[in-house]
Amino acid sequence: MEVRWTEEAAKKLEDNLDFWIEKNKSNEYSLKIIQQVELVEKAISENPYFLANYIKSLNLYKRNFFNGKFSLLYEVIEEQGLIYIKLFRSNREKPID
């Protein structure tokens, strides 16, 4: 399935990467986040339901990654072969579910 990011999700990822670059005075951790995002994106595209939690109130699937530090929330539209990543979030934030 094809994976697409919403503007909101892409902005949230960018904001998190910028935060870690500023905090660590290095882009090393942000590069690790990008690597993990790419791995989970590939896994989601191959099997969007594996290791995902369904959040009924949001009608989205949630996939934790990078040792549970981050999550992607996404919508699966099977008939179109699409997965829309709606939100990237740090799991240090207030829980949404």
mmCIF file as gemmi writes it, N, C-alpha and C atoms, coordinates in Angstrom:
data_model
loop_
_atom_site.group_PDB
_atom_site.id
_atom_site.type_symbol
_atom_site.label_atom_id
_atom_site.label_alt_id
_atom_site.label_comp_id
_atom_site.label_asym_id
_atom_site.label_entity_id
_atom_site.label_seq_id
_atom_site.pdbx_PDB_ins_code
_atom_site.Cartn_x
_atom_site.Cartn_y
_atom_site.Cartn_z
_atom_site.occupancy
_atom_site.B_iso_or_equiv
_atom_site.pdbx_formal_charge
_atom_site.auth_seq_id
_atom_site.auth_asym_id
_atom_site.pdbx_PDB_model_num
ATOM 1 N N . MET Axp A 1 ? 0.841 -1.185 0 1 0 ? 1 A 1
ATOM 2 C CA . MET Axp A 1 ? 0 0 0 1 0 ? 1 A 1
ATOM 3 C C . MET Axp A 1 ? 0.886 1.248 0 1 0 ? 1 A 1
ATOM 4 N N . GLU Axp A 2 ? 0.365 2.284 -0.59 1 0 ? 2 A 1
ATOM 5 C CA . GLU Axp A 2 ? 1.093 3.552 -0.643 1 0 ? 2 A 1
ATOM 6 C C . GLU Axp A 2 ? 0.874 4.335 0.65 1 0 ? 2 A 1
ATOM 7 N N . VAL Axp A 3 ? 1.949 4.908 1.17 1 0 ? 3 A 1
ATOM 8 C CA . VAL Axp A 3 ? 1.883 5.704 2.398 1 0 ? 3 A 1
ATOM 9 C C . VAL Axp A 3 ? 2.03 7.18 2.038 1 0 ? 3 A 1
ATOM 10 N N . ARG Axp A 4 ? 1.091 7.98 2.52 1 0 ? 4 A 1
ATOM 11 C CA . ARG Axp A 4 ? 1.147 9.433 2.329 1 0 ? 4 A 1
ATOM 12 C C . ARG Axp A 4 ? 1.035 10.111 3.689 1 0 ? 4 A 1
ATOM 13 N N . TRP Axp A 5 ? 1.707 11.238 3.813 1 0 ? 5 A 1
ATOM 14 C CA . TRP Axp A 5 ? 1.677 12.021 5.05 1 0 ? 5 A 1
ATOM 15 C C . TRP Axp A 5 ? 0.776 13.236 4.863 1 0 ? 5 A 1
ATOM 16 N N . THR Axp A 6 ? -0.008 13.553 5.894 1 0 ? 6 A 1
ATOM 17 C CA . THR Axp A 6 ? -0.74 14.813 5.88 1 0 ? 6 A 1
ATOM 18 C C . THR Axp A 6 ? 0.253 15.93 6.206 1 0 ? 6 A 1
ATOM 19 N N . GLU Axp A 7 ? -0.121 17.148 5.872 1 0 ? 7 A 1
ATOM 20 C CA . GLU Axp A 7 ? 0.745 18.29 6.19 1 0 ? 7 A 1
ATOM 21 C C . GLU Axp A 7 ? 0.975 18.398 7.692 1 0 ? 7 A 1
ATOM 22 N N . GLU Axp A 8 ? -0.085 18.172 8.46 1 0 ? 8 A 1
ATOM 23 C CA . GLU Axp A 8 ? 0.015 18.263 9.922 1 0 ? 8 A 1
ATOM 24 C C . GLU Axp A 8 ? 1.027 17.256 10.47 1 0 ? 8 A 1
ATOM 25 N N . ALA Axp A 9 ? 0.961 16.02 9.981 1 0 ? 9 A 1
ATOM 26 C CA . ALA Axp A 9 ? 1.879 14.983 10.461 1 0 ? 9 A 1
ATOM 27 C C . ALA Axp A 9 ? 3.318 15.302 10.065 1 0 ? 9 A 1
ATOM 28 N N . ALA Axp A 10 ? 3.515 15.742 8.828 1 0 ? 10 A 1
ATOM 29 C CA . ALA Axp A 10 ? 4.861 16.079 8.366 1 0 ? 10 A 1
ATOM 30 C C . ALA Axp A 10 ? 5.435 17.243 9.171 1 0 ? 10 A 1
ATOM 31 N N . LYS Axp A 11 ? 4.595 18.226 9.483 1 0 ? 11 A 1
ATOM 32 C CA . LYS Axp A 11 ? 5.037 19.378 10.28 1 0 ? 11 A 1
ATOM 33 C C . LYS Axp A 11 ? 5.41 18.948 11.695 1 0 ? 11 A 1
ATOM 34 N N . LYS Axp A 12 ? 4.614 18.062 12.269 1 0 ? 12 A 1
ATOM 35 C CA . LYS Axp A 12 ? 4.884 17.579 13.626 1 0 ? 12 A 1
ATOM 36 C C . LYS Axp A 12 ? 6.205 16.805 13.663 1 0 ? 12 A 1
ATOM 37 N N . LEU Axp A 13 ? 6.465 15.994 12.639 1 0 ? 13 A 1
ATOM 38 C CA . LEU Axp A 13 ? 7.744 15.286 12.548 1 0 ? 13 A 1
ATOM 39 C C . LEU Axp A 13 ? 8.887 16.291 12.448 1 0 ? 13 A 1
ATOM 40 N N . GLU Axp A 14 ? 8.739 17.256 11.573 1 0 ? 14 A 1
ATOM 41 C CA . GLU Axp A 14 ? 9.774 18.282 11.4 1 0 ? 14 A 1
ATOM 42 C C . GLU Axp A 14 ? 10.032 19.039 12.707 1 0 ? 14 A 1
ATOM 43 N N . ASP Axp A 15 ? 8.978 19.397 13.409 1 0 ? 15 A 1
ATOM 44 C CA . ASP Axp A 15 ? 9.122 20.1 14.69 1 0 ? 15 A 1
ATOM 45 C C . ASP Axp A 15 ? 9.88 19.25 15.708 1 0 ? 15 A 1
ATOM 46 N N . ASN Axp A 16 ? 9.569 17.955 15.754 1 0 ? 16 A 1
ATOM 47 C CA . ASN Axp A 16 ? 10.269 17.059 16.676 1 0 ? 16 A 1
ATOM 48 C C . ASN Axp A 16 ? 11.74 16.925 16.308 1 0 ? 16 A 1
ATOM 49 N N . LEU Axp A 17 ? 12.03 16.801 15.029 1 0 ? 17 A 1
ATOM 50 C CA . LEU Axp A 17 ? 13.426 16.696 14.595 1 0 ? 17 A 1
ATOM 51 C C . LEU Axp A 17 ? 14.194 17.96 14.968 1 0 ? 17 A 1
ATOM 52 N N . ASP Axp A 18 ? 13.579 19.112 14.718 1 0 ? 18 A 1
ATOM 53 C CA . ASP Axp A 18 ? 14.214 20.389 15.073 1 0 ? 18 A 1
ATOM 54 C C . ASP Axp A 18 ? 14.447 20.496 16.581 1 0 ? 18 A 1
ATOM 55 N N . PHE Axp A 19 ? 13.474 20.057 17.37 1 0 ? 19 A 1
ATOM 56 C CA . PHE Axp A 19 ? 13.613 20.086 18.826 1 0 ? 19 A 1
ATOM 57 C C . PHE Axp A 19 ? 14.849 19.302 19.259 1 0 ? 19 A 1
ATOM 58 N N . TRP Axp A 20 ? 15.01 18.087 18.734 1 0 ? 20 A 1
ATOM 59 C CA . TRP Axp A 20 ? 16.132 17.249 19.157 1 0 ? 20 A 1
ATOM 60 C C . TRP Axp A 20 ? 17.469 17.773 18.647 1 0 ? 20 A 1
ATOM 61 N N . ILE Axp A 21 ? 17.47 18.387 17.476 1 0 ? 21 A 1
ATOM 62 C CA . ILE Axp A 21 ? 18.71 18.998 16.983 1 0 ? 21 A 1
ATOM 63 C C . ILE Axp A 21 ? 19.124 20.135 17.913 1 0 ? 21 A 1
ATOM 64 N N . GLU Axp A 22 ? 18.159 20.965 18.282 1 0 ? 22 A 1
ATOM 65 C CA . GLU Axp A 22 ? 18.443 22.094 19.178 1 0 ? 22 A 1
ATOM 66 C C . GLU Axp A 22 ? 18.859 21.599 20.566 1 0 ? 22 A 1
ATOM 67 N N . LYS Axp A 23 ? 18.142 20.64 21.103 1 0 ? 23 A 1
ATOM 68 C CA . LYS Axp A 23 ? 18.411 20.138 22.449 1 0 ? 23 A 1
ATOM 69 C C . LYS Axp A 23 ? 19.786 19.475 22.54 1 0 ? 23 A 1
ATOM 70 N N . ASN Axp A 24 ? 20.117 18.664 21.542 1 0 ? 24 A 1
ATOM 71 C CA . ASN Axp A 24 ? 21.371 17.899 21.58 1 0 ? 24 A 1
ATOM 72 C C . ASN Axp A 24 ? 22.54 18.596 20.892 1 0 ? 24 A 1
ATOM 73 N N . LYS Axp A 25 ? 22.266 19.729 20.234 1 0 ? 25 A 1
ATOM 74 C CA . LYS Axp A 25 ? 23.302 20.447 19.476 1 0 ? 25 A 1
ATOM 75 C C . LYS Axp A 25 ? 23.961 19.527 18.442 1 0 ? 25 A 1
ATOM 76 N N . SER Axp A 26 ? 23.153 18.603 17.924 1 0 ? 26 A 1
ATOM 77 C CA . SER Axp A 26 ? 23.626 17.613 16.953 1 0 ? 26 A 1
ATOM 78 C C . SER Axp A 26 ? 22.403 17.055 16.235 1 0 ? 26 A 1
ATOM 79 N N . ASN Axp A 27 ? 22.607 16.58 15.009 1 0 ? 27 A 1
ATOM 80 C CA . ASN Axp A 27 ? 21.49 15.972 14.291 1 0 ? 27 A 1
ATOM 81 C C . ASN Axp A 27 ? 21.494 14.444 14.391 1 0 ? 27 A 1
ATOM 82 N N . GLU Axp A 28 ? 22.382 13.887 15.19 1 0 ? 28 A 1
ATOM 83 C CA . GLU Axp A 28 ? 22.527 12.429 15.281 1 0 ? 28 A 1
ATOM 84 C C . GLU Axp A 28 ? 21.229 11.742 15.722 1 0 ? 28 A 1
ATOM 85 N N . TYR Axp A 29 ? 20.605 12.231 16.781 1 0 ? 29 A 1
ATOM 86 C CA . TYR Axp A 29 ? 19.374 11.605 17.272 1 0 ? 29 A 1
ATOM 87 C C . TYR Axp A 29 ? 18.244 11.771 16.258 1 0 ? 29 A 1
ATOM 88 N N . SER Axp A 30 ? 18.165 12.936 15.628 1 0 ? 30 A 1
ATOM 89 C CA . SER Axp A 30 ? 17.136 13.168 14.617 1 0 ? 30 A 1
ATOM 90 C C . SER Axp A 30 ? 17.303 12.223 13.432 1 0 ? 30 A 1
ATOM 91 N N . LEU Axp A 31 ? 18.536 11.941 13.058 1 0 ? 31 A 1
ATOM 92 C CA . LEU Axp A 31 ? 18.776 10.983 11.974 1 0 ? 31 A 1
ATOM 93 C C . LEU Axp A 31 ? 18.309 9.582 12.366 1 0 ? 31 A 1
ATOM 94 N N . LYS Axp A 32 ? 18.475 9.223 13.624 1 0 ? 32 A 1
ATOM 95 C CA . LYS Axp A 32 ? 17.975 7.927 14.108 1 0 ? 32 A 1
ATOM 96 C C . LYS Axp A 32 ? 16.448 7.887 14.051 1 0 ? 32 A 1
ATOM 97 N N . ILE Axp A 33 ? 15.806 8.997 14.407 1 0 ? 33 A 1
ATOM 98 C CA . ILE Axp A 33 ? 14.343 9.066 14.328 1 0 ? 33 A 1
ATOM 99 C C . ILE Axp A 33 ? 13.899 8.866 12.881 1 0 ? 33 A 1
ATOM 100 N N . ILE Axp A 34 ? 14.55 9.563 11.95 1 0 ? 34 A 1
ATOM 101 C CA . ILE Axp A 34 ? 14.205 9.432 10.53 1 0 ? 34 A 1
ATOM 102 C C . ILE Axp A 34 ? 14.357 7.987 10.074 1 0 ? 34 A 1
ATOM 103 N N . GLN Axp A 35 ? 15.442 7.354 10.478 1 0 ? 35 A 1
ATOM 104 C CA . GLN Axp A 35 ? 15.668 5.957 10.11 1 0 ? 35 A 1
ATOM 105 C C . GLN Axp A 35 ? 14.54 5.068 10.639 1 0 ? 35 A 1
ATOM 106 N N . GLN Axp A 36 ? 14.134 5.284 11.878 1 0 ? 36 A 1
ATOM 107 C CA . GLN Axp A 36 ? 13.056 4.492 12.469 1 0 ? 36 A 1
ATOM 108 C C . GLN Axp A 36 ? 11.713 4.77 11.784 1 0 ? 36 A 1
ATOM 109 N N . VAL Axp A 37 ? 11.465 6.022 11.431 1 0 ? 37 A 1
ATOM 110 C CA . VAL Axp A 37 ? 10.235 6.378 10.716 1 0 ? 37 A 1
ATOM 111 C C . VAL Axp A 37 ? 10.187 5.641 9.379 1 0 ? 37 A 1
ATOM 112 N N . GLU Axp A 38 ? 11.305 5.617 8.665 1 0 ? 38 A 1
ATOM 113 C CA . GLU Axp A 38 ? 11.35 4.926 7.375 1 0 ? 38 A 1
ATOM 114 C C . GLU Axp A 38 ? 11.085 3.432 7.535 1 0 ? 38 A 1
ATOM 115 N N . LEU Axp A 39 ? 11.627 2.825 8.591 1 0 ? 39 A 1
ATOM 116 C CA . LEU Axp A 39 ? 11.397 1.4 8.833 1 0 ? 39 A 1
ATOM 117 C C . LEU Axp A 39 ? 9.929 1.112 9.142 1 0 ? 39 A 1
ATOM 118 N N . VAL Axp A 40 ? 9.324 1.928 9.991 1 0 ? 40 A 1
ATOM 119 C CA . VAL Axp A 40 ? 7.927 1.681 10.358 1 0 ? 40 A 1
ATOM 120 C C . VAL Axp A 40 ? 6.995 2.001 9.188 1 0 ? 40 A 1
ATOM 121 N N . GLU Axp A 41 ? 7.352 2.988 8.372 1 0 ? 41 A 1
ATOM 122 C CA . GLU Axp A 41 ? 6.58 3.292 7.165 1 0 ? 41 A 1
ATOM 123 C C . GLU Axp A 41 ? 6.546 2.084 6.231 1 0 ? 41 A 1
ATOM 124 N N . LYS Axp A 42 ? 7.699 1.469 6.04 1 0 ? 42 A 1
ATOM 125 C CA . LYS Axp A 42 ? 7.791 0.282 5.182 1 0 ? 42 A 1
ATOM 126 C C . LYS Axp A 42 ? 6.954 -0.853 5.766 1 0 ? 42 A 1
ATOM 127 N N . ALA Axp A 43 ? 7.058 -1.067 7.069 1 0 ? 43 A 1
ATOM 128 C CA . ALA Axp A 43 ? 6.292 -2.129 7.727 1 0 ? 43 A 1
ATOM 129 C C . ALA Axp A 43 ? 4.787 -1.875 7.608 1 0 ? 43 A 1
ATOM 130 N N . ILE Axp A 44 ? 4.377 -0.64 7.805 1 0 ? 44 A 1
ATOM 131 C CA . ILE Axp A 44 ? 2.959 -0.291 7.702 1 0 ? 44 A 1
ATOM 132 C C . ILE Axp A 44 ? 2.461 -0.504 6.275 1 0 ? 44 A 1
ATOM 133 N N . SER Axp A 45 ? 3.277 -0.144 5.295 1 0 ? 45 A 1
ATOM 134 C CA . SER Axp A 45 ? 2.853 -0.302 3.902 1 0 ? 45 A 1
ATOM 135 C C . SER Axp A 45 ? 2.649 -1.77 3.543 1 0 ? 45 A 1
ATOM 136 N N . GLU Axp A 46 ? 3.407 -2.652 4.179 1 0 ? 46 A 1
ATOM 137 C CA . GLU Axp A 46 ? 3.302 -4.084 3.899 1 0 ? 46 A 1
ATOM 138 C C . GLU Axp A 46 ? 2.177 -4.748 4.685 1 0 ? 46 A 1
ATOM 139 N N . ASN Axp A 47 ? 1.947 -4.306 5.924 1 0 ? 47 A 1
ATOM 140 C CA . ASN Axp A 47 ? 0.883 -4.866 6.755 1 0 ? 47 A 1
ATOM 141 C C . ASN Axp A 47 ? 0.456 -3.808 7.774 1 0 ? 47 A 1
ATOM 142 N N . PRO Axp A 48 ? -0.52 -2.979 7.413 1 0 ? 48 A 1
ATOM 143 C CA . PRO Axp A 48 ? -0.881 -1.845 8.27 1 0 ? 48 A 1
ATOM 144 C C . PRO Axp A 48 ? -1.497 -2.217 9.617 1 0 ? 48 A 1
ATOM 145 N N . TYR Axp A 49 ? -1.932 -3.46 9.774 1 0 ? 49 A 1
ATOM 146 C CA . TYR Axp A 49 ? -2.61 -3.845 11.01 1 0 ? 49 A 1
ATOM 147 C C . TYR Axp A 49 ? -1.697 -4.552 12.004 1 0 ? 49 A 1
ATOM 148 N N . PHE Axp A 50 ? -0.549 -5.037 11.537 1 0 ? 50 A 1
ATOM 149 C CA . PHE Axp A 50 ? 0.37 -5.776 12.394 1 0 ? 50 A 1
ATOM 150 C C . PHE Axp A 50 ? 0.989 -4.837 13.428 1 0 ? 50 A 1
ATOM 151 N N . LEU Axp A 51 ? 0.913 -5.204 14.686 1 0 ? 51 A 1
ATOM 152 C CA . LEU Axp A 51 ? 1.443 -4.44 15.824 1 0 ? 51 A 1
ATOM 153 C C . LEU Axp A 51 ? 0.79 -3.069 15.998 1 0 ? 51 A 1
ATOM 154 N N . ALA Axp A 52 ? -0.352 -2.856 15.375 1 0 ? 52 A 1
ATOM 155 C CA . ALA Axp A 52 ? -1.047 -1.572 15.488 1 0 ? 52 A 1
ATOM 156 C C . ALA Axp A 52 ? -2.196 -1.688 16.484 1 0 ? 52 A 1
ATOM 157 N N . ASN Axp A 53 ? -2.473 -0.596 17.151 1 0 ? 53 A 1
ATOM 158 C CA . ASN Axp A 53 ? -3.635 -0.498 18.033 1 0 ? 53 A 1
ATOM 159 C C . ASN Axp A 53 ? -4.673 0.364 17.336 1 0 ? 53 A 1
ATOM 160 N N . TYR Axp A 54 ? -5.91 -0.08 17.371 1 0 ? 54 A 1
ATOM 161 C CA . TYR Axp A 54 ? -6.99 0.704 16.777 1 0 ? 54 A 1
ATOM 162 C C . TYR Axp A 54 ? -7.577 1.62 17.841 1 0 ? 54 A 1
ATOM 163 N N . ILE Axp A 55 ? -7.662 2.899 17.523 1 0 ? 55 A 1
ATOM 164 C CA . ILE Axp A 55 ? -8.257 3.879 18.43 1 0 ? 55 A 1
ATOM 165 C C . ILE Axp A 55 ? -9.631 4.222 17.866 1 0 ? 55 A 1
ATOM 166 N N . LYS Axp A 56 ? -10.63 3.593 18.426 1 0 ? 56 A 1
ATOM 167 C CA . LYS Axp A 56 ? -11.992 3.703 17.903 1 0 ? 56 A 1
ATOM 168 C C . LYS Axp A 56 ? -12.488 5.147 17.893 1 0 ? 56 A 1
ATOM 169 N N . SER Axp A 57 ? -12.208 5.9 18.953 1 0 ? 57 A 1
ATOM 170 C CA . SER Axp A 57 ? -12.705 7.279 19.052 1 0 ? 57 A 1
ATOM 171 C C . SER Axp A 57 ? -12.146 8.182 17.952 1 0 ? 57 A 1
ATOM 172 N N . LEU Axp A 58 ? -10.988 7.839 17.422 1 0 ? 58 A 1
ATOM 173 C CA . LEU Axp A 58 ? -10.364 8.624 16.353 1 0 ? 58 A 1
ATOM 174 C C . LEU Axp A 58 ? -10.497 7.957 14.992 1 0 ? 58 A 1
ATOM 175 N N . ASN Axp A 59 ? -10.913 6.692 14.99 1 0 ? 59 A 1
ATOM 176 C CA . ASN Axp A 59 ? -10.978 5.886 13.773 1 0 ? 59 A 1
ATOM 177 C C . ASN Axp A 59 ? -9.609 5.837 13.08 1 0 ? 59 A 1
ATOM 178 N N . LEU Axp A 60 ? -8.561 5.672 13.899 1 0 ? 60 A 1
ATOM 179 C CA . LEU Axp A 60 ? -7.191 5.62 13.391 1 0 ? 60 A 1
ATOM 180 C C . LEU Axp A 60 ? -6.457 4.449 14.025 1 0 ? 60 A 1
ATOM 181 N N . TYR Axp A 61 ? -5.411 4.018 13.342 1 0 ? 61 A 1
ATOM 182 C CA . TYR Axp A 61 ? -4.509 3.014 13.892 1 0 ? 61 A 1
ATOM 183 C C . TYR Axp A 61 ? -3.286 3.727 14.446 1 0 ? 61 A 1
ATOM 184 N N . LYS Axp A 62 ? -2.734 3.168 15.506 1 0 ? 62 A 1
ATOM 185 C CA . LYS Axp A 62 ? -1.562 3.759 16.154 1 0 ? 62 A 1
ATOM 186 C C . LYS Axp A 62 ? -0.455 2.718 16.184 1 0 ? 62 A 1
ATOM 187 N N . ARG Axp A 63 ? 0.717 3.12 15.731 1 0 ? 63 A 1
ATOM 188 C CA . ARG Axp A 63 ? 1.865 2.221 15.738 1 0 ? 63 A 1
ATOM 189 C C . ARG Axp A 63 ? 3.001 2.901 16.489 1 0 ? 63 A 1
ATOM 190 N N . ASN Axp A 64 ? 3.388 2.324 17.617 1 0 ? 64 A 1
ATOM 191 C CA . ASN Axp A 64 ? 4.524 2.824 18.387 1 0 ? 64 A 1
ATOM 192 C C . ASN Axp A 64 ? 5.808 2.306 17.763 1 0 ? 64 A 1
ATOM 193 N N . PHE Axp A 65 ? 6.87 3.089 17.904 1 0 ? 65 A 1
ATOM 194 C CA . PHE Axp A 65 ? 8.165 2.655 17.384 1 0 ? 65 A 1
ATOM 195 C C . PHE Axp A 65 ? 9.283 3.354 18.14 1 0 ? 65 A 1
ATOM 196 N N . PHE Axp A 66 ? 10.503 2.986 17.823 1 0 ? 66 A 1
ATOM 197 C CA . PHE Axp A 66 ? 11.708 3.506 18.469 1 0 ? 66 A 1
ATOM 198 C C . PHE Axp A 66 ? 11.602 3.291 19.979 1 0 ? 66 A 1
ATOM 199 N N . ASN Axp A 67 ? 11.425 2.024 20.343 1 0 ? 67 A 1
ATOM 200 C CA . ASN Axp A 67 ? 11.292 1.609 21.746 1 0 ? 67 A 1
ATOM 201 C C . ASN Axp A 67 ? 10.149 2.324 22.465 1 0 ? 67 A 1
ATOM 202 N N . GLY Axp A 68 ? 9.072 2.572 21.741 1 0 ? 68 A 1
ATOM 203 C CA . GLY Axp A 68 ? 7.889 3.189 22.33 1 0 ? 68 A 1
ATOM 204 C C . GLY Axp A 68 ? 7.989 4.689 22.532 1 0 ? 68 A 1
ATOM 205 N N . LYS Axp A 69 ? 9.036 5.318 22.014 1 0 ? 69 A 1
ATOM 206 C CA . LYS Axp A 69 ? 9.222 6.759 22.22 1 0 ? 69 A 1
ATOM 207 C C . LYS Axp A 69 ? 8.333 7.611 21.318 1 0 ? 69 A 1
ATOM 208 N N . PHE Axp A 70 ? 7.961 7.072 20.168 1 0 ? 70 A 1
ATOM 209 C CA . PHE Axp A 70 ? 7.185 7.825 19.185 1 0 ? 70 A 1
ATOM 210 C C . PHE Axp A 70 ? 6.055 6.964 18.643 1 0 ? 70 A 1
ATOM 211 N N . SER Axp A 71 ? 5.071 7.639 18.038 1 0 ? 71 A 1
ATOM 212 C CA . SER Axp A 71 ? 3.932 6.944 17.431 1 0 ? 71 A 1
ATOM 213 C C . SER Axp A 71 ? 3.568 7.596 16.111 1 0 ? 71 A 1
ATOM 214 N N . LEU Axp A 72 ? 3.038 6.774 15.226 1 0 ? 72 A 1
ATOM 215 C CA . LEU Axp A 72 ? 2.382 7.255 14.02 1 0 ? 72 A 1
ATOM 216 C C . LEU Axp A 72 ? 0.918 6.867 14.139 1 0 ? 72 A 1
ATOM 217 N N . LEU Axp A 73 ? 0.039 7.806 13.866 1 0 ? 73 A 1
ATOM 218 C CA . LEU Axp A 73 ? -1.391 7.522 13.814 1 0 ? 73 A 1
ATOM 219 C C . LEU Axp A 73 ? -1.816 7.651 12.363 1 0 ? 73 A 1
ATOM 220 N N . TYR Axp A 74 ? -2.527 6.643 11.882 1 0 ? 74 A 1
ATOM 221 C CA . TYR Axp A 74 ? -2.813 6.612 10.453 1 0 ? 74 A 1
ATOM 222 C C . TYR Axp A 74 ? -4.167 5.996 10.147 1 0 ? 74 A 1
ATOM 223 N N . GLU Axp A 75 ? -4.638 6.334 8.955 1 0 ? 75 A 1
ATOM 224 C CA . GLU Axp A 75 ? -5.905 5.832 8.436 1 0 ? 75 A 1
ATOM 225 C C . GLU Axp A 75 ? -5.591 4.9 7.277 1 0 ? 75 A 1
ATOM 226 N N . VAL Axp A 76 ? -6.28 3.777 7.226 1 0 ? 76 A 1
ATOM 227 C CA . VAL Axp A 76 ? -6.108 2.815 6.141 1 0 ? 76 A 1
ATOM 228 C C . VAL Axp A 76 ? -7.338 2.887 5.246 1 0 ? 76 A 1
ATOM 229 N N . ILE Axp A 77 ? -7.104 3.133 3.952 1 0 ? 77 A 1
ATOM 230 C CA . ILE Axp A 77 ? -8.184 3.146 2.966 1 0 ? 77 A 1
ATOM 231 C C . ILE Axp A 77 ? -7.881 2.026 1.978 1 0 ? 77 A 1
ATOM 232 N N . GLU Axp A 78 ? -8.327 0.842 2.327 1 0 ? 78 A 1
ATOM 233 C CA . GLU Axp A 78 ? -7.972 -0.357 1.566 1 0 ? 78 A 1
ATOM 234 C C . GLU Axp A 78 ? -8.399 -0.287 0.114 1 0 ? 78 A 1
ATOM 235 N N . GLU Axp A 79 ? -9.632 0.193 -0.139 1 0 ? 79 A 1
ATOM 236 C CA . GLU Axp A 79 ? -10.137 0.203 -1.518 1 0 ? 79 A 1
ATOM 237 C C . GLU Axp A 79 ? -9.305 1.084 -2.442 1 0 ? 79 A 1
ATOM 238 N N . GLN Axp A 80 ? -8.562 2.026 -1.888 1 0 ? 80 A 1
ATOM 239 C CA . GLN Axp A 80 ? -7.685 2.887 -2.685 1 0 ? 80 A 1
ATOM 240 C C . GLN Axp A 80 ? -6.221 2.484 -2.552 1 0 ? 80 A 1
ATOM 241 N N . GLY Axp A 81 ? -5.949 1.51 -1.694 1 0 ? 81 A 1
ATOM 242 C CA . GLY Axp A 81 ? -4.57 1.08 -1.477 1 0 ? 81 A 1
ATOM 243 C C . GLY Axp A 81 ? -3.716 2.159 -0.827 1 0 ? 81 A 1
ATOM 244 N N . LEU Axp A 82 ? -4.334 2.956 0.055 1 0 ? 82 A 1
ATOM 245 C CA . LEU Axp A 82 ? -3.64 4.101 0.659 1 0 ? 82 A 1
ATOM 246 C C . LEU Axp A 82 ? -3.621 4.023 2.179 1 0 ? 82 A 1
ATOM 247 N N . ILE Axp A 83 ? -2.551 4.553 2.719 1 0 ? 83 A 1
ATOM 248 C CA . ILE Axp A 83 ? -2.423 4.762 4.158 1 0 ? 83 A 1
ATOM 249 C C . ILE Axp A 83 ? -2.057 6.228 4.338 1 0 ? 83 A 1
ATOM 250 N N . TYR Axp A 84 ? -2.868 6.948 5.095 1 0 ? 84 A 1
ATOM 251 C CA . TYR Axp A 84 ? -2.593 8.353 5.39 1 0 ? 84 A 1
ATOM 252 C C . TYR Axp A 84 ? -2.08 8.473 6.811 1 0 ? 84 A 1
ATOM 253 N N . ILE Axp A 85 ? -0.845 8.92 6.94 1 0 ? 85 A 1
ATOM 254 C CA . ILE Axp A 85 ? -0.313 9.204 8.268 1 0 ? 85 A 1
ATOM 255 C C . ILE Axp A 85 ? -0.862 10.56 8.673 1 0 ? 85 A 1
ATOM 256 N N . LYS Axp A 86 ? -1.68 10.535 9.713 1 0 ? 86 A 1
ATOM 257 C CA . LYS Axp A 86 ? -2.379 11.741 10.161 1 0 ? 86 A 1
ATOM 258 C C . LYS Axp A 86 ? -1.628 12.487 11.249 1 0 ? 86 A 1
ATOM 259 N N . LEU Axp A 87 ? -0.817 11.736 12.025 1 0 ? 87 A 1
ATOM 260 C CA . LEU Axp A 87 ? -0.133 12.383 13.136 1 0 ? 87 A 1
ATOM 261 C C . LEU Axp A 87 ? 1.144 11.638 13.495 1 0 ? 87 A 1
ATOM 262 N N . PHE Axp A 88 ? 2.203 12.388 13.674 1 0 ? 88 A 1
ATOM 263 C CA . PHE Axp A 88 ? 3.444 11.895 14.265 1 0 ? 88 A 1
ATOM 264 C C . PHE Axp A 88 ? 3.48 12.496 15.651 1 0 ? 88 A 1
ATOM 265 N N . ARG Axp A 89 ? 3.808 11.677 16.641 1 0 ? 89 A 1
ATOM 266 C CA . ARG Axp A 89 ? 3.848 12.254 17.991 1 0 ? 89 A 1
ATOM 267 C C . ARG Axp A 89 ? 4.894 11.579 18.857 1 0 ? 89 A 1
ATOM 268 N N . SER Axp A 90 ? 5.406 12.371 19.774 1 0 ? 90 A 1
ATOM 269 C CA . SER Axp A 90 ? 6.278 11.861 20.817 1 0 ? 90 A 1
ATOM 270 C C . SER Axp A 90 ? 5.382 11.299 21.909 1 0 ? 90 A 1
ATOM 271 N N . ASN Axp A 91 ? 5.699 10.125 22.397 1 0 ? 91 A 1
ATOM 272 C CA . ASN Axp A 91 ? 4.885 9.527 23.451 1 0 ? 91 A 1
ATOM 273 C C . ASN Axp A 91 ? 5.15 10.152 24.816 1 0 ? 91 A 1
ATOM 274 N N . ARG Axp A 92 ? 5.993 11.169 24.849 1 0 ? 92 A 1
ATOM 275 C CA . ARG Axp A 92 ? 6.192 11.944 26.073 1 0 ? 92 A 1
ATOM 276 C C . ARG Axp A 92 ? 5.074 12.978 26.237 1 0 ? 92 A 1
ATOM 277 N N . GLU Axp A 93 ? 4.331 13.211 25.156 1 0 ? 93 A 1
ATOM 278 C CA . GLU Axp A 93 ? 3.215 14.151 25.195 1 0 ? 93 A 1
ATOM 279 C C . GLU Axp A 93 ? 2.048 13.535 25.957 1 0 ? 93 A 1
ATOM 280 N N . LYS Axp A 94 ? 1.089 14.372 26.285 1 0 ? 94 A 1
ATOM 281 C CA . LYS Axp A 94 ? -0.125 13.905 26.96 1 0 ? 94 A 1
ATOM 282 C C . LYS Axp A 94 ? -0.803 12.84 26.086 1 0 ? 94 A 1
ATOM 283 N N . PRO Axp A 95 ? -1.198 11.718 26.666 1 0 ? 95 A 1
ATOM 284 C CA . PRO Axp A 95 ? -1.847 10.654 25.882 1 0 ? 95 A 1
ATOM 285 C C . PRO Axp A 95 ? -3.123 11.134 25.199 1 0 ? 95 A 1
ATOM 286 N N . ILE Axp A 96 ? -3.382 10.575 24.016 1 0 ? 96 A 1
ATOM 287 C CA . ILE Axp A 96 ? -4.597 10.941 23.29 1 0 ? 96 A 1
ATOM 288 C C . ILE Axp A 96 ? -5.652 9.851 23.358 1 0 ? 96 A 1
ATOM 289 N N . ASP Axp A 97 ? -5.262 8.658 23.804 1 0 ? 97 A 1
ATOM 290 C CA . ASP Axp A 97 ? -6.252 7.576 23.835 1 0 ? 97 A 1
ATOM 291 C C . ASP Axp A 97 ? -6.535 7.143 25.211 1 0 ? 97 A 1
